[in-house]
Amino acid sequence: MNRRIFGWTAATAVVCLVASSATIAGAEAKLAGWTPELVLKVKTVTEPTVSPDGSRIAFVVSTAVTEGEKSEWLSQVHVAGSDGSNPLQLTRGDKGATAPAWSPDGKWIAFLSPRTGPKANLWRIHVQGGEAEQLSDEKGGITAFDYSPDGTQIAFLMPDHKTDAEERADREKRDAFVVNENHKRSRLYVVPVVPNAEGKHPVRKLTAGDMHVGGLLGGRNFDWSPDSTRIVFTHQPTPLVDDWQRTDLSLVEVATTKISPVAASAAAETQPVFSPDGKLIACTVSEIPPQWAFASRVQLLTPAGETVRMLAETFDLKPSIVGWSQDAQHVIVSETQKTIQRLTALPVDAAPAYDLSAADQMVGQPSINTTRTHVAFVSEAPDRAPEAFVAKLTGFQPKQVSRVQELPQLPIGNTEVVAWKSSDGREVEGLLTYPVNYQAGVRVPLLVIVHGGPTGVFVQSCILARGPYPVAVFASRGYAVLRCNVRGSSGYGKEFRFANYHDWGGGDYRDLIAGVDHLIELGVADPERLGVMGWSYGGFMTSWIITQTKRFKAASVGAGVTNLMSFTGTADIADFIPDYMGGDYWDHFERWRSHSAMFQIKGAVTPTLIQHGDKDLRVPITQGYELYNALKRQGVPVKMVVYPRQAHSIQEPKLQLDAAQRNVDWFDQWLTMP
C-alpha cells in the first residue's frame, strides 16, 4: 500500500494474512483485538540466503521463548525450495542457530551457534539434515564469517577475549581498568573446513596490532577474492564507536598474512566487495569529513588501491552494497526510498542508477548468491508479516519462499502514506494507521510516534512488529497512529537528512506539529486526545515536545536524550552531538542549552512514562533519571520503569511485553478512551 493520500474515503478494516494453523486462528479469532501477548507470537524472519544454483533458500526464524525462567528469542535455520516447496527446519534444540551460509558446492550450510558454551562458534550441517559438525571452539565469540570461493576455508571475525591473567585478576578482584585502554579488537581468522590428520580444525589469525576489523556502518566487512588467496576488509583503529569515521580498507594475503592498504583517505571507506574476476573492488566512500547523518557513494578501486571511478549517486546517498551482477556490469545496492526499501543497480560505467524492485515491494536484508543469479530477501507490508522471498537478478519477479507465520484472523488497522506541508513549506511524510473499523468523519484519539536516529525512517513494514510501541494494538483499541518521518530522516535524500543540523527540536518539531494539525483538519484526530512517544532520538523529541506545548495529554519517553551536554559526557558516542551541533558545548553553549529539554523543563505538565535499560551505553540511564526527577519535583504525573540487563533496546521478550503493555495502559489512562 504505497499510494499517498490526504484523507480517508471509506471505512476499512484490513484482515492480517492468516496462518495455515486453523486451530490457532479459530481459537484467537474470538478475541476483541490485538494485544501485546498476541504480537509477541509473530515470528521474525531474517538472514535469507540463496544456494549457489538458486534452487533453495536458507533463512532464520525466531520465536519468543517465555516459559518459566526463560525470556529469549530462539532462532533456528530453515530451508525451502525456491518455489516454497519441501520446507525443512534444519537446526533444532534449546541453543539457537543464526547466519546460515551455503558452501560453494551447495551441499552444506554453515551457521553460528553457542551450542557448547556461552559464545557463538562455527558449525556446519548437511542440507538434507542430520548431526551438525563443529568447526571452531573459540572463547571470543564469532560475529561474522564467509566461505572461501573454493570451499576449503572459512574466514571469520572474532573479538579478542580476556587473557588467562585477566580472568585470574577478575576472580581475585584485582580488575581495575583504565578507560579507553586495552581494547578488545575484532580480528580476522581462517579455519579449514576439512579436519587435519588429528581431526582438528586449526585456526589461524590473519590480522593483529592496532587494527579493529569491522565498523559501525554495517554491510559487508570483508570479502574473499575469487581465487581464494586474498581477503579485503574494513578496519578502524579501535572498537570505539566514534572511530567509524576513520575506517579504511586493506588486503591480506591468506597464505602469508601480509597486509597492504587499499584505501586510506580522510573519508570512511566500507563494504568492500570483489568483482567476479577479482580485478576491481566496489566499496562505499563517505563525504569528507564523514558526518553522523551519513552520505556516501559507491566507488570502484583496484586491489592495489588505484581509484577507477565513482559510480552514480543513489536516491538517498546511503547505499548498502549487496554484490555484483554476474556480468560484472553492475553493482547491486539496497537503499530506502521514502517508505520503501528498494534494490537498485549501479552501472559500472557511472551511468544513472535504476531500480530493480517494484515501487511497492519491500526488499529487506537482500543477499545475492555466489553465482550471482538470484537474490533472497525478506518482504512484508503493514498488513502482512515478514516472510522470505527470492527473485532472479535479471527480470526481477519475486516469489514467496517461507510460510512460517501462524497468525489469528483478527482485523488490523489500515495504514496509508500521508503527506503534509511543514511551517516552512517543506513536504513531510508519515505513515498513518487508522483504528480498526474506522468510520470516515469520526474524530479519534491520535498517538504520534517518532523514530530513532535521527536518521531512522518509518517504512512500510508490518505493524505487528515487536517493540515498545505496538501499533496494531493501539489501532485495535481505537487509536489512530501517526509515525512521522520528520526532517533528519533517511529515505528522502541528503538535503532532507541534514536539514536538522544545529536545529534538533526546531524544524523537526514543527514538522511533527504540522502533521498533527493536518490530521485534525482532515477530521481524523481529536485535538483533545493527543499522545506522543519515541525511543532514543524519538525519546529526545518526546521530552522536547512536552517542554514546548501542552497539547499532548500523555507522553512516553524511551531511552531518550534529554540533556545534550550530560549525554555527550557519558555516552559511548561523544562525537555525535558535537557533529550535529556544529562544535562542542563550550564553544556553542547557547545552541546546546537551547536545544536540550532539561533546560526548558520548567512548567512542563504532560503526564510522562519513562522507560530505560539499565545497561544502556548509547543513551545512559542517567538521561532518564534527569527527566524523571525534574518532572517529579514539579508535581507532574511521571513513572519511570527500568529494564534490567537491557542495553539501548529491550531484547528479552518478557521485558518487551512489559514495555508494550505499559505504554498501552499509560495512554489508555490519560487519553480517556470512550
N, C-alpha and C positions, 0 to 999 in steps of 0.2 A: 504494500500500500504506500506508494511513493508520491501520490499526487498532492499538490499543495492546495489547501482550501482556506477560506477566510470566514467560514460559518458552517453551520450544521443544517442539513436539509431534510433529514429523516431520522426517525427513531431507529436505532440499530443496536443489536447485541450480537457480537460475533462469538460463535462457539469454538473453543480451542480444539485443535485436532486431537482425536482420542486414540487411546492405545488399542492394541489387539486384545487386551485383557478385559472381557465383558464383566468379569466378576468385580474388578476394581471400579469400572465405570458404573455398573449398576448399584454398587453399594454407596458410592460417594455422590451420585447424581442427585440424591435426595437432600444433600446439604444445601444450606442457604447460599453459599458462595465460597469464593476462595478464602483460605485462611493461611497464616504463616506456616502452619503444620503441613498443609497440602502443598504449598510452594516448595517446601523442603524435599518433597518426594520427586521433584523434577530432576532428572539426571543431567549431568554435564557431559558433552561430547567434545573431545579435544584431540589434538595431535594426529590428524588424519594423514596417512602416507600411502602412496601407491606402489605396488610391486613393479619391478623393472619391466615386465611385459604388459603392464596395465590391466591385468585380469583380476587382481584382488586388491582390497583396501584394508589396511590395518588402522585402528583408531582406539582411543581410550575412552571408557565410560566410567564416570564417577558417581557413586551413590553415597548418601549420608548414612552413617552407622551411629546410632544413638542409644543402643540397648545398654542397660546397666551403667557401668562406669565409662563406657566408650563414648567419644564425641569426636568423630573424624570423618574424613571423606576417603572412601576406599575406591581406588582406581584399578581397573583391570583392562588388559589388552583384548580387543575383539578383532576378528577378521571376517570379511564377507566378499563375495564376488562383486565385480564392478557393476553388475546389474542388481545387486542386493541379494543374490542367491547364496545358499549354503552359509548362513551366518553361524559363527562359532565364537564362543568366549574362550580365548586361548589360554589365559592365565587365571588362576584361582587362588584361594587361600586368604588368610587374615592379614597378609602383607601385600601392599599394593604393587602395581607394575605400571610404569609410565614410559614415555619417549620411545615408542616402537620404531625400529629401523630395519628395512629389508636388506638381507645380504645380496650382493650383486648377482648371485645365481638364482635368487628368488625362493630359496628353499628354507631359509631360516629368518627369524625375526629376533633381533637383539632388543633388550629393554633394560631399564633401570629398576632396581627393587632393593629394599632393605631387608631381604629375607633372612640374612644371617647376622644381623646386627642393627645398630641404630642408624647407620649411614647407607646410602644407596650405592650398590655395586652393579657391575655389568653381568647380564645373563643372556643366554640365547635359547630359543625353543624352536623346534621344527614347526613349520606352518600347518602340518597336519595334527599337531598336538603332541602330548607325551610329557616326559620329565624335562624340566629346564636344566641347562648346564651353566654352572657359574664360571665366568671368565676372569673375574677380578675379586680380590679380597683386600680392599684398601680401607684405611681408617679415616681418610679425609672426607669421603662422600663425593661421588662423581656427579657432576652437574650437567654435562652435555657430552655427546660422543658422535662418531660417524665412522662407517666402514671405509676402508681404503677401496678405490675402484677395482683393484684386483682381488679383493675379498680376503686377503691374508692377514690384515691387521685392522685394529680399531683404534682410532685416536680419541682421546677423551680429556676433558678438563676436570681438575680436582684442586681444591684449595689446600694449602699447607695445613697439616694437622699439628697438634701440640707435640713437642718432643717428649721423650721419657722424663727428662729433667723438669720440664714444665709441668707435666702431670704429677710428678712427685711433689713439686712445690705447691701445687693445688691441694694435694692431700694433706700436706704438712702446714697448710695455712700460711705459706710464705709467698703469696700470689699477688703482691702489689705489682702494678703495671704502670708504665708511662704512656700517656696519651699520644697517639699517632706514632708509636714506635713498635717494632716487632710485628709488622703487618703480616697477616696470613694471606699471601698472594695465591692466585689461581694459576696453576701450571698446566702445560700441555704434555700429555703422555701418549705412548702407544703400547698396545698389548697384542700378541699374536692370537689369532682365533683358534688355531690348532695347537694343542699342548705339545711340549717338547718330550724328549725321551723319558724324563722323570714325571711326566703327567702334569707339568706346571705350565702356567701362562706368565712368563716373566715380564714384568712391566718396566719400561724404560722412560725416563724423564727427558723431554726434549727442550724445555726452557727452564731458566733459573735466573738468579740475580734480581735486580730491581725492575722486574717486568711482570705485571699482572695481566694475564691473558683474559680478554673479555672487556665488556664496557657497559655503561648504563643504557645505551641507545637500543639494545636488543638486536634482533635479527641474527644472522649467521655470524658467529665469532671466529670460525676457522673453516677452511675448505682444502680438501686434497687436490693436488694436481692430477690430471687424468692418468699419468703414468705411475702414480702412487709413490713417487720419490720425494715430493716436497709438500709442505703444508703452509698456506698463507694464513695469517692470523691477526686479529686485532689485539692491541695491548695498550695499557696505560701504566704510569709509574707505580701506583698503589691501588688497593681496592677502594679507597675513599671515593665516595660518590662524586664529589666535586672534581675529581681528576678526569671525568669523562671528556672534558674539553681538551685534554692532552692525548687523546687516543691516536695511535699511529698504526701502520701496517708493517709487518715483517714476514720474512720467508725462512722456514727452517728446512734444512736437508735432513730427512728422516734417518738416513744411514749414519751420518756424521754428527748430527745436532748442530751443524754450522748455521748461524743465523745471519741474514743480511736484510738491510732495510728495503722496504718497497715504497712507503710514503711516510714522510715525517715533516709535514708542513705545520703552519700555525692553525690550520683547520683541524677539525675532528674527522678522521678517516675511519670508516667502519664497514661492516658487512661485506667482506671480500669474497668473491666467487670466481673461480677459474672458468674460462670459456671452454667449450668442448674439446678444442685442440690444444689447450694449455698455453696458447700464445698471448692471451690477454687476461686481465683480472678486472672485473667490474667491482666497484665499491661506491659507497656514499661518501660525499665530501661536504662538510658544513660550510656555511659562510664564515668569513673571518671578520671579527673574532666569533667563536662559537657562542651562542646565546641559549638561554634556557627555553625560550619559545621555539627553538629549533627551526632551521631552514637548511635544506641540503639538496644536492643533485647527484645523479649517478655519473661517475667518471670512469673512463677506461684507461688502464695502465698496462705496461708490460711487466713481467715478473722482475725485470731489472730496475723497475721504478720510473721508467720513462712515461710521461704523460702522452696519451694518444689523442683523446678528445673528451670534452664534457658532452653528455647527452642532453637532449631537450628537457626543458623544465616540465615537471609534472604539475597536476592541478593544484595540489596543496603544498608543494615543495617539502614533503615529508615522506619520500618513498621508502618502502621496505623491500629489499631485493629478495625475490623468490627464487630466481635462477635464470638460466639462459634457454633460449629456444633451441631446438635440435639442430637447425641450420646455422646457429651462431649469428644470426642477423638481428636478433632482438634480445634485450634484457627485460625480463618479466618482473614487474614490481606490484606491490599491493599498497593501496592508499585509500583513505577515507575521502569521499567527495560528498560534502554536505552530510546527509544522514545515512549514506550507503557506503559500505566497504566494497571497493572495486578492484579488479585485476586489470592491469594496464601493460601494454607493450611499448618499449622504448627502442626504436631502430638504432642500430649501432652507427649509422651514418649521420646521426644527430637530427634526422627528420622528426617532425612533430610526433608526440606520443599519441596513442589511440587506445581506447578501452577494448578489452576482450569480453568482459562480462556485461550483462544487461544492466540497464539503469535501475531496475527494481530487484536485482538479485544480490543479496548479502553474500559476500565471499570472505569468510573469516578463516584465519590460520591456513592460508594456502601452502601447499607443498608439492613440488614437481618431482616426478620420479627420476631415477638415474639415467634412463634412456631419453628423458625429456619429451615424452609423448603425451603424458597425462598430468593433470593437476587434481589433487584432492583438496577438499576444503570443508568447512562447517558452514552451514547456512541455516538461517532462522528468519522469523518475521515477528512483529509484535504479537500476533495471534498464533504463532507456530513455534514450538520448542525446537532447540537445535538438533540437527542430525548431520551425518557425514554425507558428502556428495562427491562426485567425480565427473570430470569432463576431459575430453581431448583438447590439447592446446590449440590445435587447428580445427576451426569450426566448433567453437565453444558451445556445447549442448549439454548442460548439467543433468546428471541422473542421481537420484537419491539412492544411497547405499544402505544406510542403517535405518532401523526402525525400533529403537530401544525405549522410546518414551511410553509410559503407561499412565495416561492422564485421565481424570474423570471428565465426564461430559457436563462441564459447568460453563456458563456463559462468561465471556471475558470482554471487558470494555473495549470499544473500538478506538483505535489510535490513528491519528492523522497528523501530517506535517502542516503546521500553521506558520504564517509569516506576518510580520508587522513592521512598522517604521518606528525607530527609536527617536529620541528627542532631537538628535542631530540629522535625521533623515536617513540614517543607515538602516538597511534592511536586516532584520534579525529573524532567525527561525527557531522553532522548537517543536517538540512532539507533544501533542495534546491527546490524552486518553480520557474518554468520556465515561461517566458512570454506566454500569450495566443497565440496559433498558432506558437509556436517557430519552426524554421527550423534548423535542425542539421547543425553545422558548421558556423552558423552566430553568430558573437560576439555581445553581447548586454550589455547595462549598468547594473551594478551589485550593489544592495543595500545590505549591511550587517547589521543584527540586532543582538544585544547582549542582553540576558535576564538579569533579576534582580537577587538578592540573596546575594552573588553569587551562592547560592545553588539551584537556579531555574533550569529549564530544559525545552527545547522545545520538546513537544510531538506531536503526530500526531492528533492534534485537527483541527477543521475546520478553514481554513484560512479566513473565513468570520467573525471571532470573533471580537467583538468590542474592540477598543483600539486606541492609538495614531498612530500606525504603521499598516495601512490597507494593508495586504499582497495581498489580492485579487485585490485591486485597483491598486497597483503597477504593478502586473502581467498584468492587463488589459491595462496598459499604456506602456507596452513594457519592463519593468524591469525584470531581474532575481533577486530573493531574497534569500540570504543565511542566515539562522538562526543557529548560531554556538553554540554547546554545548562544550564550552572550559573547560579546567581543572578547577575544583571547582564546576562543575555542579552536581546535583543529577542524579541518574539513572544509574551510571556507577561504583558503588562500593565505599567503604570508601576511598581507597587509591587515587582514582581519585578526589574525592570530597575534600580531604585535601591537594591536590597537589599544591594549590596556597597559602598555609600558608607562611607568611613572603615574599610573592612574587606577590602581586597584580600588574598587569601591566608588569609582566615578562613572565613566561611561557604561561599564558592565552593570552597575546598579540601575542606571536609567534604562538600559536595555530591558532588564527584568521587569521594572515597574511599567514600562510601556507595554510589555506583553500582558501583564495583568489587566491593565486598563483596556487593552484591545478585547480581551475576553469578557470584560464587564460590558463594554459597548455592544458586543455581539449578543448579550443577553444570556450568556452561559454561566459566568461566575457571579456569585453572590458577594458583593463588596463587604458585607458584614461578617463573612465567614471565610477568611483567608488564612492559610498556614504556609510556612516556608521551612525548608530543611536542606541540608547538604553536608557532604563529607570532605575533609581536607580543605582544598580551596573553596569547595562548596560550604564548608563549615566557616571559613573566613567570611564568605558573602553573607551567610545567615547571621553571624554575630554582628556584622556590619549593618545589615538591614534593620536589626532591632534597635540600633542606635540612631537610625536616620528617619524612621517612620513608626507610627503606632497603628498602622493599618492592619498589620497581621495580628491575629488573635492568639497564635501559638507558633513556636519555633522549635526546631531540633537541630542542635549543633553536633556534628560528628567529627572527632579528631580535628577540630578547627584551629586555624591560625588566628589568634585573637590579638596578639601583640607582636608587631613586626620586629621590634628590637629584641625582646627576650626570646622570641622564636629563633632569630638568627644566631643568638648567643648560645643556644642549647641544641639545635637540630644538627643532623648529620649532613646538611646541605647549606653550609654557611655562605656560599657564593650565590645562592638562589635569589633572595630578596634584593641584595645589592645590584644584581643584574637587572631586575625588574624596576628598581627604584633609581637606577642611574648613578649609583655610588653608595658608599657607606653612610650610616645614620649620623656619624659625627661630622660628615660634610654636608648632609642634606637633612638635618634634624627635623625641620618643619614638614618636609614632604613625608617622612616616615611617620611622624606623630599624627599628621592629619589624615593618614590612611590606615591607622590602627584603631580597631574597635575599642580597645581598652582605654584609649584617650578620649573617646566620645561616649563612654558608657553612662555618664551621669544622666538621670532622667529616663532611662530605659524602663519600660513597663511590661514588655511582652513575656508571658509565661514561657519558660525555656527549658527543654530537656537537653542535657549534655551527655554524650556517650564517647568513651575514650578507652583505648587499650593501654594497659599499664607498662607494656614493653615497647611502646612506640618511640622509635628513634627519629623518624622522619618529622613528626609533629609531636614533640614531647608532651606528656600528660599535664605538665605544669600549665600549658596553654589553656586547657580545660578548667583547671583549678582557678586560674586568674579570673576567668569569666564567671565561674560559679560563685566565688566569694564576692565579687563586685555586685552581682545581682542579689545575692542573699543579703548583703549589708544594706541594700536599698529596699528590702522588703518585697522584691519581685518573686513570684512563684517560680522556683527553679529546682530541678532534680538532676543530680549527676550520677551516672552509672559507670562504674569502672569494670573493664573486662580483663580478668587475669590472663596472663600468658600471651595476650594478643599484641601484635605489632601495629602497623599503620592501618591494617584492615582486619576485620574479625574473620578468623578462619574456621574455628570449631563450630560444627553445626548447631549444638545446643546453645551456644552463645549467639550465633547468627539468629536463631529462633527467638531468643530473648530480646535482642535488639529490635527485630522487626515488630514483635508483639508490643513492646513498649512504645514504639512510635505510633502504632495503630491506636493504642489506648490513650496516648497523650493527645492526639488530635481529636479523638472522639470526646475526650473530656472537655477540651477548651473550645472546640468549634460547635458543640451542642448539636449533634446530629438529630434531625427530626424523628 
